[in-house]
Amino acid sequence: MPKPVMLGVRPSITKFFPYPQSNQAPIYLEPAELEALRLVDLEGLSQEDAGERMKISRGTVWRLLQSARRKVAQALTEGRPLFINP
């Protein structure tokens, strides 16, 4: 079983759509990926500090960041909807 991840903020908005809208399949971002992205890229924490806040290892934060950044970049460059899983 994966270790539970502490999330500091639950987003009130869970779907982003490109304009103009496309018929491409959406990309799904996990809450833990969003939290890692928020802590490191928005709040400016180190991966180690983010791991302490989320109660996970720095390596797990790194993995979550890589996945989140890839998904966001793909959604932006391909014009695909981005959904945040509840």
Beta strands, then each sheet from edge to edge (+ up, - down):
strand 1: 15-16
strand 2: 27-29
strand 3: 82-84
sheet 1: 1+ 3- 2-
end
